[in-house]
Each structure stands twice: as C-alpha cells, then as structure tokens.
Amino acid sequence: MSDIGPDLKAFFTAEAHRVTLREDDPVPFVARRATTVQRRRVVVASMVTLVLVLGGVAGFAALRGQAVTAPPVTSVSPSISQPTQSPSPTTSPHPVAAVTAADLDSLRIPAGSSCRDMSSAFAGPVTLADGAAQATGGAEILTHRTVLADINGDAVTDGLAWLSCTSGASGYHEALFDLVAGAGTTAVEIPYGPDAASVVSGLQYADLSDLRLSPDGSTLVLTADGFGAGDASCCPSMSVVLTYRLGGERPRFLDATLRPTETPSASVDRDAILSAPIEPGVWAS
C-alpha cells in the first residue's frame, strides 16, 4: 500500500470504513446483514479494480524505462514453382581456318605500302588475282615468293608474301607482308626497311633479297640490299641481315647487322630469280 498514491489510499480507507458495523447501528439485523453483503461485494469489486489499476501503473512505469520493441514481422512469400530449364548445349568456338597458298595469291594490299611505286600507279588498296595485279603504264605487282608457317604461335598456319612492285618506268621494289589466319584477306606489311634503318647507320632504304625461317619456326631471317645516300638504284653498298622473333601477334624485330656486300643486284638476272625453283621445306606457293 505504500507504493500507491495518496488518492487511491484514501479511497481504499473510506471503502473499508463503510463496511465496518457498529453495535449501536439502528438498522435491523437482517437489513444490516443484507447491507453488509452488498457492501462486501462492492469492496471486493473495488479491490479487484484497484489491483488492476496498480498493475497497469506498474506496467507503465516499467515501459518508461525501456523502449518498446515490436516483434519482427516475417514476410512469407508464397512458394512459386519455377519451370526447370534444360541446360543450353555447349557450343565449341568456330575453328580458325588455316591460310592457304590460294589466300596468299588473292591478298588485299593496303594503300600506303612501302612498295613505293604502287601508291602512284594504283588507286587505293589493291587485291591480287592469281598473285598479281597490273595497272596502266606497265605498273604491276608480282608475287615473288610465299611461305606458309605458324607466325603467331597459335598452331594454325599463317602466311608470308614477298611481293615485287614496279611502276613500269623504274626498277622493282620488294615488300613483305604477313597474313594471319582468321584475319580475312587484308595483309599487314612487315616494315623491314625502317627497322633496318633504325639500327644501321647511313642506310636510306633496303630491298629484300632473301627470306629464311629457322628450323624450329621461331625466327624469321631476312637479307636485304642496303642503299646509302650516294648509291645508285643498281648498286647497293650494303647487305643487311634482319632477325625477327615469331610466336607473338606480329613478327617482332630483334636486330639488324651488316655483312660483306656480295654481287650487286644489277648483275643479277631478275627473271631468273622469279623463275628459280622453290626450296623444299622452306617455300610454298
């Protein structure tokens, strides 16, 4: 009772006092007894009400000391049966077709080739037919030699094409192109002349005179006639050997060295070179 307020305490005391029966009460005994029963019922009801009120007060006091946390609401999604999808068939990538001799005979030569006479005699890119292309004035592009080999190391045969170009009014210039399997028909030039000039002092330009592959196919070796500033077009003063590493996306230039000059190109019968037999195991046409 000490925990309740003064108002509730007074109320309870008053109710208890009402039911107290005195001996000098003038109400007859029966009436007093009925009245007493009624009062007792009232007292019991009042006490029940008081207990409920006290319980509510105590609960409210407890709630003031801590936050009310609502019970977590669990969302239950209806189970929906998903249709079973059959696994898609695994498709293997389309194999890359190897380069053939016919591919090299129908190369598409891009404009701006170092075949210096070609850019003036032919308009834009040139597509070879049976290994050759002609233009007015005697200009032509001829396939000198071709070789089939794995250039980029993907175990698929690629190709190299050695082309001879002329405007018809001047001598021939040699260009070298590679065609990688899967790259279509447009060839990419191997800039052996600028590569050699980057190493050999005094070299103005070079013309390819020989091409070899190492026995293991990892190295491309070129030999070129080197022309200095005072050399006539008939008479190169240098012979340059260039080495390229194969097995990457493109042939990678390694080095260029000079070797003693051999017989000048002017004394060589070019028709005999073009008709020379192909060396077994090295060249393919």
URUR-V603329 format. One record per residue. N is the residue number from 0. BURIAL is I if it has 24 or more other ideal C-beta (glycine too) atoms within 12 Angstrom, else O. Layout:
n:N burial:BURIAL
n:N burial:BURIAL
//
This chain:
n:0 burial:O
n:1 burial:O
n:2 burial:O
n:3 burial:O
n:4 burial:O
n:5 burial:O
n:6 burial:O
n:7 burial:O
n:8 burial:O
n:9 burial:O
n:10 burial:O
n:11 burial:I
n:12 burial:O
n:13 burial:O
n:14 burial:O
n:15 burial:O
n:16 burial:O
n:17 burial:O
n:18 burial:I
n:19 burial:O
n:20 burial:O
n:21 burial:O
n:22 burial:O
n:23 burial:O
n:24 burial:O
n:25 burial:O
n:26 burial:O
n:27 burial:O
n:28 burial:O
n:29 burial:O
n:30 burial:O
n:31 burial:O
n:32 burial:O
n:33 burial:O
n:34 burial:O
n:35 burial:O
n:36 burial:O
n:37 burial:O
n:38 burial:O
n:39 burial:O
n:40 burial:O
n:41 burial:O
n:42 burial:I
n:43 burial:O
n:44 burial:O
n:45 burial:O
n:46 burial:O
n:47 burial:O
n:48 burial:O
n:49 burial:I
n:50 burial:O
n:51 burial:O
n:52 burial:O
n:53 burial:O
n:54 burial:O
n:55 burial:O
n:56 burial:O
n:57 burial:O
n:58 burial:O
n:59 burial:O
n:60 burial:O
n:61 burial:O
n:62 burial:O
n:63 burial:O
n:64 burial:O
n:65 burial:O
n:66 burial:O
n:67 burial:O
n:68 burial:O
n:69 burial:O
n:70 burial:O
n:71 burial:O
n:72 burial:O
n:73 burial:O
n:74 burial:O
n:75 burial:O
n:76 burial:O
n:77 burial:O
n:78 burial:O
n:79 burial:O
n:80 burial:O
n:81 burial:O
n:82 burial:O
n:83 burial:O
n:84 burial:O
n:85 burial:O
n:86 burial:O
n:87 burial:O
n:88 burial:O
n:89 burial:O
n:90 burial:O
n:91 burial:O
n:92 burial:O
n:93 burial:O
n:94 burial:O
n:95 burial:O
n:96 burial:O
n:97 burial:I
n:98 burial:I
n:99 burial:O
n:100 burial:I
n:101 burial:O
n:102 burial:I
n:103 burial:I
n:104 burial:I
n:105 burial:I
n:106 burial:I
n:107 burial:I
n:108 burial:I
n:109 burial:I
n:110 burial:O
n:111 burial:O
n:112 burial:I
n:113 burial:I
n:114 burial:I
n:115 burial:I
n:116 burial:I
n:117 burial:I
n:118 burial:I
n:119 burial:O
n:120 burial:I
n:121 burial:I
n:122 burial:O
n:123 burial:O
n:124 burial:O
n:125 burial:I
n:126 burial:O
n:127 burial:I
n:128 burial:O
n:129 burial:O
n:130 burial:I
n:131 burial:I
n:132 burial:I
n:133 burial:O
n:134 burial:O
n:135 burial:O
n:136 burial:O
n:137 burial:O
n:138 burial:I
n:139 burial:I
n:140 burial:I
n:141 burial:I
n:142 burial:I
n:143 burial:I
n:144 burial:I
n:145 burial:I
n:146 burial:I
n:147 burial:I
n:148 burial:I
n:149 burial:I
n:150 burial:I
n:151 burial:I
n:152 burial:O
n:153 burial:O
n:154 burial:O
n:155 burial:O
n:156 burial:I
n:157 burial:I
n:158 burial:I
n:159 burial:I
n:160 burial:I
n:161 burial:I
n:162 burial:I
n:163 burial:I
n:164 burial:I
n:165 burial:I
n:166 burial:I
n:167 burial:O
n:168 burial:O
n:169 burial:O
n:170 burial:I
n:171 burial:I
n:172 burial:I
n:173 burial:I
n:174 burial:I
n:175 burial:I
n:176 burial:I
n:177 burial:I
n:178 burial:I
n:179 burial:I
n:180 burial:I
n:181 burial:O
n:182 burial:I
n:183 burial:O
n:184 burial:I
n:185 burial:I
n:186 burial:I
n:187 burial:I
n:188 burial:I
n:189 burial:I
n:190 burial:I
n:191 burial:I
n:192 burial:I
n:193 burial:O
n:194 burial:I
n:195 burial:I
n:196 burial:I
n:197 burial:O
n:198 burial:I
n:199 burial:I
n:200 burial:O
n:201 burial:O
n:202 burial:I
n:203 burial:I
n:204 burial:I
n:205 burial:I
n:206 burial:I
n:207 burial:I
n:208 burial:I
n:209 burial:I
n:210 burial:I
n:211 burial:I
n:212 burial:I
n:213 burial:O
n:214 burial:O
n:215 burial:O
n:216 burial:I
n:217 burial:O
n:218 burial:I
n:219 burial:I
n:220 burial:I
n:221 burial:I
n:222 burial:I
n:223 burial:I
n:224 burial:I
n:225 burial:I
n:226 burial:I
n:227 burial:O
n:228 burial:O
n:229 burial:O
n:230 burial:O
n:231 burial:O
n:232 burial:O
n:233 burial:O
n:234 burial:O
n:235 burial:I
n:236 burial:I
n:237 burial:I
n:238 burial:I
n:239 burial:I
n:240 burial:I
n:241 burial:I
n:242 burial:I
n:243 burial:I
n:244 burial:I
n:245 burial:I
n:246 burial:O
n:247 burial:O
n:248 burial:O
n:249 burial:I
n:250 burial:I
n:251 burial:O
n:252 burial:I
n:253 burial:I
n:254 burial:O
n:255 burial:I
n:256 burial:O
n:257 burial:I
n:258 burial:O
n:259 burial:O
n:260 burial:O
n:261 burial:O
n:262 burial:O
n:263 burial:O
n:264 burial:I
n:265 burial:O
n:266 burial:O
n:267 burial:O
n:268 burial:O
n:269 burial:O
n:270 burial:O
n:271 burial:O
n:272 burial:O
n:273 burial:O
n:274 burial:O
n:275 burial:O
n:276 burial:O
n:277 burial:O
n:278 burial:O
n:279 burial:O
n:280 burial:O
n:281 burial:O
n:282 burial:I
n:283 burial:I
n:284 burial:I
//
